[in-house]
């Protein structure tokens, strides 16, 4: 069974389930099967966004699917539902170069639309999906605080944001007595991209202009989280789209000598534990300091079962040192 951990005022599973493609690339009956499988294993932390997945189905298709499943399941209160606002295209056919942003009007419209699609009267965790630098932070944070005060949102968090912006936002919230960001969702995995690589397009699909586009957890992020234990990190795309199971799927930015050494360490620990490399990556995230919550996607029951088992894998101090010391 999946253990729980704290994220702000929320008690969440140490493994989160991403619903981005549910109701789109992953058809409805299979999506429901995977959601039931995750909950049966003790999982409660389900992640979506108001723009998922406009590029394969339509914006809101994931929330719609989750809403139908939640209604049929009839047990909303034992789940932690996370969704996001800020990166919804403003018009049909637009990409992320023309998005709603994080002004008060967009946030208020976004929450009501998400609540309607999800068929619920509250969101457990509401993310600022991107960093909108065209809108004053005070306006964004005041709107989020109003949602918390109204009982529409239990906790807030941010995604794809630089460290200095996170700290500025949290200081502003404290000065005003507002709800503050309890965590950060950012791209992160065991393999490291080349320092000169530009993963921004992969991370936030090409935002330009006044949008913050931090592509992943950096050393400064990890240092900040390490010294702010009330602030948690959630790692999206930790499996690098299946590249640990199938090396041919590894993106060019990750094809480095550094990662060749890290793969060797990964396979050595996998051999010692009888686990798969993907499971070792999940365990490594959970055993790291700071501990990071993996946000995994799944398109088959076998894949989800593998991920869940990875969250239960114990790594020794020696194995962690081997993994951390590679390259």
N, C-alpha and C positions, 0 to 999 in steps of 0.2 A: 504493500500500500504506500502511496505517496505521502511523505511527511509534509508538514506545514512550516512556514516561516512567516515573519512579520514584514509587512510593507506599509509603513505608516500605521494607521489604525486598523489595517486589514490583516487577516490571517489567510495567507495564500499558499497554494501548493508550491513546493520547491521546483516543480517543472510546470511551466505554463503551456497551454495549447493554443496555437495560432489558428484562427478561423478565416484567414484572409481569402482562401479559395473555396471555402464551403459555400455551396449553392451556386458555384460557378464552374470552375475547372473540376472540382469534386462534386459530383451530382448529389442530389438531396438525400437519397436513401443511404448512400455511403457516408455522407457527412453526418447524418444522424447516428449511424452505427459507430463512427469514430468518437463522437461526443459521448455516447453511452459507454463506450469502452473506457474512455478517459475517466469519467465520473465513477465508474465501477471500480477503478483502481485507486480511488481516493482523491482524484484530481478535482480542483474547484476553480482554477484560475484560467479563464477563457478570454482571449484577446481578439479584438476586431477593430474596425475604424469606419467612419461614415463614408469614406471614399472607396472602400473595398467592395467589389473589385471592378472599377469602372473600365479597366483595360481589357478584361476578359468577359465580363457579363454586364453589370450596370452598377453605378455607385449606390451602395446600400444593400446589395444582394446578400452579402454576408450577414448583416444585421437582420435582414428579413428572414433568412434561414434560421438564425439563432432564435428569433422571436417565435417562429412556428414551433421549433423544438422545445423552447422554454414553456410555451403554453401547453403542449402535449405532456411534457414531463411533470409540470405542476409543482415544482420544488425550487422556486427562484431563490429563496433566502439562504440556501446552503451553497450558493455559487458566488464567485467574485467575477463580475463581468466588467471588462475593461474595453472602452472604445475611445476614439480620438476625433478631434476636430482641428480644422486649419488647412487641410490639404485637399479639400473637395473642389474639383473644377467648377468654375462659375457658370459654365454653360455647356450644353451638349456638344461633344466633339472637341472640347478644349482639353489640353494637357495640363501638366503641373506648372506651366509658365503663367497660367491664369487661374488662380485658386482663391478660395474664400478668405484666407488669412485668419488672424486672431483678434480682430476688432470685436467690440461688444455685440454688435448686431449679428455678426457671423456666429459667435459663440451661443447666443440665445436662440437663434434659429437652428443651429446645429444640434443643441441638446434636445430640443423638442422633437426634431425629426428622428433622432436616434432613439429616444424613448418610445416614440410611436412605432417604429419598425421593430424594436426589441420587445414591445408589448409589456413594458415595465414602467414603474413610476420613479425609479432611481437607477443611477449608474454607480457602480462601486468605485471604479477608478477611471477618471477622465483625463486623457492626455492632450497636451498641446502637441500636435503631430509634427510640427516644424517650428522653427524659430522665426517668427514674423518680425523682422527688424524695421518694417514700415509702420508699425503700430507701437505706441508707447507701452512699455511693460506694465505701467500702472493701469492702463485701460484693460489689458488682457487679464491681469491678476484680480482686478476689482470685479470683472465679470465672472471669473471662476469662483471667487469668494461668494458672490451673490448666489451662485448655484448651490454651493455647500450650505449656505444659510437657509436656502429655500428647501433643502432636503432632497434636491434632485441629484446631487452628487455626494458621495461619501468622502472621497479623497481625490487629489489632483496630482499629476505628474507631467513630465516633459519628455520630448524625444528629439533626437537629431540637433542637440544644442551644445554649444561650446561651454567650457567650464566657467568662464568669466560671466557669461550670461545667466547660467544657473545660479551662481552665487549672488549676482545682482538681484535676480528675481526673488530669491529667498530672503535677502536682506530687506527688500521693499515690503514683502509680505509681513515680516516681523515688525517693521516700523509702523505699519498700518493695522496690525492685529488681524491680518487676513489669513486664510488657509494658505499653506505653502506647499510647494512641490515636495512630494514624499519620495520620488524616485525618478529614474532616467531610463528610457528604453533606447538602446543604441546598438548598432551592428558590432558584433564581437565574436571571435572564435579562437581556437587554439593556434591555428596557422595565422601568420602575420603577413599582411600585404607589404610589398616593397614600399619603403618610405616615400619614394617619389611617385607612387601610383595615385591616380585620382579615382577613388571609388564613389565619389559623390553621386554620379548618375545611377549607380547600382543601389546606393543606399536610399536616395530620396527621388530617384527617377527624374533628375534633370532640373531641379528648382534653380531659378536664376534671379538675378537682381537683388532685391532686399530680403531674400530668404536665407536664414542660416542653414547650412548644408553640411554639418559635421558628419563625416562618413562612418565613424566608428568610435568605440571607446579608445581613448588615447591614454598615455601614461599619466597625464594631468587629471583625467577623469578618475582613474583608478586611485590615484593619490588622494583626491578630494573625497571619494567615497570611503576610503580606508580611515580617514580622520573625521568622517561625519557618519557614524554608525546608524543614525536615524534616517539616512538617505540610501536607498537601495538601487541596484542596477539590474535591469532585465536585458538579456542579450538576444537580439533577433538575428535570424539566419545563422545560428551557431553551427549548423551542419554543412554550411557552404554549399547548399543545394545538392547534397548527396556526394560531395567530393571526397569525403573520408571513406565511403564505401566503394566509390568508383573514381580512382585518381584521374581518369580521362576527363572528368567533369570539372576539374580544378581550373579556375579562371587564370589567365596569364599573369595577373598581378600577384598571384600566390605561388607561381612557379619559380622558386628561389632555392639556393643552396641552404639557406636557413631552414626552409620548410622541408627540404629533403632530410635534414637531420632531425627535425621535429617529427616527421613521419616515422623515421626509424625508431625513435623513442616511443612513439605512440604504439607502434606494432609490437615492440618489446613488452610494454606494459600490458597490452591486450593479450599477448601470449601467456604472461604470468597469471593473469586474472581469469582467463578463459572468456573474456568479453570481446566485443567487436571494437574496432577503432572508434566508431561513432559513440558507443557507450562510454568509452574512456574519456572522450571529449566532454560529454555531459557531466561525468563524475569530476573531471578536472575543474570545470567551471564551478561546481558546487563545493569543491574542497579548497578553492583558491581563497586568498585573502586580499581583498574582500570577496566573500562568497557572492556569486552572480547567479541569478535565476535564468536558466535557459528557456527561451521561448521557441518551441519546436512546432513544425508543421508535419503533417502526415497525410498520405494519400492511400494507404493500405493499412488494415489492422495489424499486419506483421510489422510494418515500419513503426507504428505507434507502440506496439508491445516492446520492440527493441529499445525505443526511447525511454519508456517507463522503467524498464529494467536497468537502463543506464543510470537513472536517478537513484537507484538503490544500491549501486556499486560502491564499495568502500575501497579507497586507495590508501596505501600506507604512506608514512612520511617519506620513506625512501623512494617510493614510486612517484610521489609528487615532486620530489627533488630531481629525479631523473627527467621527468617531463619539463620542469621549469628550467633545468640546466641545459637542455638541448639547444645548441646554437646560441 
